[in-house]
Amino acid sequence: QVQLVESGGGLVQAGGSLRLSCAASGSIFSLGVMRWYRQAPGKSRELVATVTSEGVTTYADSAKGRFTISRDNTKNAQYLQMNSLKPEDTAVYYCDAIVDHRSCWGQGTQVAVSS
């Protein structure tokens, strides 16, 4: 069974940086699009960034210029480098990946940004 495990969340001051990681484990034949989402308290889940298997990236307007998504296919992993963090970035961050043509989700990692 494929699992996605996130790490790297935590508490940081505004203007700081965090790097989230998400690693897929299990029997994997193909790894497609990988994404990061976030969900703030009382809000719906928001797509933050996407990276295709070819390395093409897209970002939500709120993430452009501050966040960078990347992937390492040799490790079945994706990353989200977050710089210049703001209090409004506070949320639970989830990774998602298309593994063997099926969507798989991580358990989420909390990011809290203090002002």
N, C-alpha and C positions, 0 to 999 in steps of 0.2 A: 504494500500500500504506500502510495506517495504522500509525503508530508512536506509542508513548507514551514520552516522555523525562522522567525524573525529575531533580531537582536539589535542592540544599539540605542534603544530609547533611553530617556532619562529626563532630568531637570536641568535646564540651562537658562542663563540670563539672556535677555533680549540682546541681539547682536552676535550671539554666539553661534556655534556650529555643532552639528551632530551628523553621524554617518550611520544610517540604518543598513542592515544586511538581512538577506533572506536566502536561505539555502534549501534546495529541494533534495530530499533523500528518498531512497526506494528504487524500485525498478523503473527506469526512465528510458524510453526509446526516442522520444522527440520532445523538444522544449520550444514552445512557440513564443507568442507575445507575453511579455512580463509587465506588470503594472504595480504602481503604488496607489493606494487609496487612503483617505483619512476620514475620520468621523469625530466631530467635536460634540460635546454634550448638547443635547437638544436639537442637533442638526442632522440632516441626512448625509449618507456617505458620499464623499466627493472624490472624483478621479484626479490624482495629482500629476502623475507622469506615466508615460508608456515607452517601452523600448521593444522594437520588433526583433525577430531572430537575426535580421540583417543589420541591426544596430541603429535603426532609425528611431529617433526620439521625438516625443511631443510632450508638451507641458500645459497644465492649467495656467491661466493668466496670473493667478496668485503665486505660482511657483517660478515663472520665467525669470531668468537672470539671477536667481538665488539657489535653486535646487538643480542637481544634476543626477540623472538616472544612468546607470550603467549595468552591464552584465558580464559575467565570466562563464562562458559556456563549458569550459573545462571543469568548472566546479559546480555547475548547475545552480548558479547564484546570481542574484541581482542586488544592487546597492542604490541607496539614495543619499547623496551628499547634500546636506542642508546647511546653507550659510545665511548670515544676516537674519537669523530667526527673530520672529515677532511673536508677541503674546497671542495673536490670532492664529498662529500655527499650532497652538495647543490642541491636541487631538490624539485619538488612538490611530496609529498607522498600520495598515494591513497591506500585505503583498498578495498578489494574485499572479498565477502563471497558467498558461495552457500547456498541460503535460499530457502527452499522448492524446491530443485533441480534446481533453477534458479540462475544465476550469478547476483549479485547486487554490485554496486560500490558506493563509497563515492565521495564527491565533491572535495577532495584533500585538503591538508594542506601544506603550504610552510615551508620548512626548509632551513635556510641559515647559513652557517658556514664561519666565517671570519678567515683569517689567521693572 
